[in-house]
Amino acid sequence: MAITKYHKIILSSLMIVLSFLVMAQVGLSAYDPKNPVGTTGLDDTAKVYGGVTKDNLEITIGKIVGVGLSFLGVVFFILMIYGGYIWMFSMGNEQTAGKAKDIIIAAVIGLAIVLMAYAITSFLGNTLKGQ
């Protein structure tokens, strides 16, 4: 299936929305509600809001892993919608429907791999934490 003008518009719109979401997070990370006129810098913000210290390094790494897993969940969701979209508009074309099935199967396998990696990491973290 060739990439049409509408696919390009949808993809570019999605990229614009995602870039705005990322920029908003970067901007909010440097915002200090005690000093709304200007920012105090990322180091001061990290101190105010509990940045990385030796005491909470495990918690910070856990949050990073959680954000990564959330991102992969969004990727899985987008791939499922994309595969369903292709399948729905295949109009009886077996080759296009097969491509859509392959995308959906690959997304499910990827999700299973991510969930197994999370389970292994969680198990090892709990085991090592007990020692």
Backbone torsions as a table, in degrees:
resi	resn	phi	psi	omega
1	MET	NA	126.5	-178.5
2	ALA	-77.4	150.0	177.5
3	ILE	-77.3	120.8	-177.7
4	THR	-95.6	176.8	178.3
5	LYS	-60.9	-37.3	-178.1
6	TYR	-70.7	-36.2	176.7
7	HIS	-63.4	-41.2	178.9
8	LYS	-64.2	-39.7	179.2
9	ILE	-65.5	-44.2	-179.9
10	ILE	-64.5	-44.2	-179.3
11	LEU	-65.4	-43.6	179.4
12	SER	-66.6	-37.4	177.5
13	SER	-64.6	-41.5	177.5
14	LEU	-62.4	-42.3	179.3
15	MET	-65.2	-38.2	178.8
16	ILE	-65.5	-44.9	179.7
17	VAL	-62.3	-45.3	179.6
18	LEU	-63.9	-38.1	179.0
19	SER	-66.6	-37.7	176.1
20	PHE	-64.9	-38.4	177.9
21	LEU	-63.9	-41.5	179.0
22	VAL	-67.1	-43.4	-180.0
23	MET	-63.5	-35.6	179.4
24	ALA	-65.4	-38.9	179.1
25	GLN	-66.3	-39.7	178.8
26	VAL	-66.0	-42.1	179.3
27	GLY	-66.1	-39.6	-179.5
28	LEU	-71.3	-24.5	-179.2
29	SER	-69.0	-24.5	-179.5
30	ALA	-99.8	2.4	-177.4
31	TYR	-83.0	133.5	177.6
32	ASP	-115.7	113.0	-178.0
33	PRO	-66.2	-20.6	178.1
34	LYS	-76.3	-21.3	-179.8
35	ASN	-133.2	74.3	-173.1
36	PRO	-69.6	-16.1	-178.1
37	VAL	-72.8	-43.9	-179.2
38	GLY	-136.1	168.2	178.8
39	THR	-97.4	157.4	-178.5
40	THR	-101.8	3.4	180.0
41	GLY	96.9	159.6	-176.2
42	LEU	-69.9	-32.1	179.2
43	ASP	-66.0	-44.9	177.9
44	ASP	-65.6	-38.3	178.4
45	THR	-64.3	-40.1	178.4
46	ALA	-63.8	-37.4	178.2
47	LYS	-67.4	-41.4	-178.0
48	VAL	-67.2	-42.8	-173.5
49	TYR	-102.0	20.3	174.2
50	GLY	78.0	62.4	178.7
51	GLY	-70.3	-169.9	-176.2
52	VAL	-73.1	121.5	171.8
53	THR	-129.9	175.1	-180.0
54	LYS	-66.4	-28.5	-177.6
55	ASP	-72.1	-36.3	-173.9
56	ASN	-116.4	29.1	178.2
57	LEU	-64.3	-39.2	178.5
58	GLU	-62.2	-41.1	-179.9
59	ILE	-65.9	-41.2	179.8
60	THR	-64.4	-43.6	178.4
61	ILE	-63.9	-39.7	177.0
62	GLY	-61.8	-39.1	177.6
63	LYS	-66.6	-39.6	178.9
64	ILE	-63.6	-43.9	177.7
65	VAL	-62.8	-40.3	178.5
66	GLY	-62.7	-41.1	177.9
67	VAL	-65.6	-41.4	178.1
68	GLY	-62.2	-42.6	178.3
69	LEU	-67.0	-36.1	176.3
70	SER	-64.0	-42.1	177.8
71	PHE	-61.6	-42.4	178.6
72	LEU	-66.3	-33.0	174.4
73	GLY	-63.8	-39.5	177.3
74	VAL	-66.1	-41.3	177.6
75	VAL	-61.3	-42.9	177.2
76	PHE	-59.3	-45.5	-179.4
77	PHE	-61.2	-44.4	-180.0
78	ILE	-65.0	-41.3	178.5
79	LEU	-64.9	-37.7	177.9
80	MET	-65.3	-42.4	178.1
81	ILE	-65.4	-42.0	179.4
82	TYR	-63.5	-45.2	178.0
83	GLY	-62.9	-41.8	177.3
84	GLY	-65.2	-37.7	178.3
85	TYR	-63.2	-46.4	179.7
86	ILE	-63.9	-43.2	-178.7
87	TRP	-64.2	-41.5	-177.3
88	MET	-65.8	-35.9	-178.0
89	PHE	-100.4	19.1	178.4
90	SER	-73.3	-21.3	176.0
91	MET	53.7	43.4	175.6
92	GLY	84.2	-2.0	178.5
93	ASN	-75.6	113.9	-175.3
94	GLU	-65.2	-35.1	-178.9
95	GLN	-66.5	-43.2	178.7
96	THR	-68.2	-40.8	178.0
97	ALA	-64.8	-37.8	176.7
98	GLY	-64.2	-38.6	177.0
99	LYS	-63.4	-41.4	178.9
100	ALA	-64.6	-42.1	178.2
101	LYS	-62.4	-40.5	178.9
102	ASP	-63.2	-39.3	178.3
103	ILE	-64.3	-45.3	-178.8
104	ILE	-65.3	-42.9	179.2
105	ILE	-64.3	-42.4	178.2
106	ALA	-63.0	-38.4	178.9
107	ALA	-65.5	-41.2	179.5
108	VAL	-67.4	-41.3	177.5
109	ILE	-63.4	-42.0	177.6
110	GLY	-61.7	-41.2	177.6
111	LEU	-64.0	-40.1	178.5
112	ALA	-63.6	-40.4	178.3
113	ILE	-64.5	-43.1	179.4
114	VAL	-63.5	-42.8	179.7
115	LEU	-65.5	-39.0	176.9
116	MET	-66.4	-39.9	177.5
117	ALA	-62.7	-40.4	177.8
118	TYR	-64.5	-42.6	-179.8
119	ALA	-63.5	-42.6	179.1
120	ILE	-65.1	-44.9	179.6
121	THR	-62.9	-42.7	179.1
122	SER	-64.0	-42.9	179.2
123	PHE	-63.1	-46.5	179.8
124	LEU	-65.9	-38.8	178.5
125	GLY	-63.4	-43.0	179.2
126	ASN	-69.2	-36.6	179.6
127	THR	-67.6	-45.5	-179.3
128	LEU	-72.2	-28.4	178.8
129	LYS	-67.4	-31.6	179.5
130	GLY	-72.6	-17.5	-178.2
131	GLN	-88.7	NA	NA
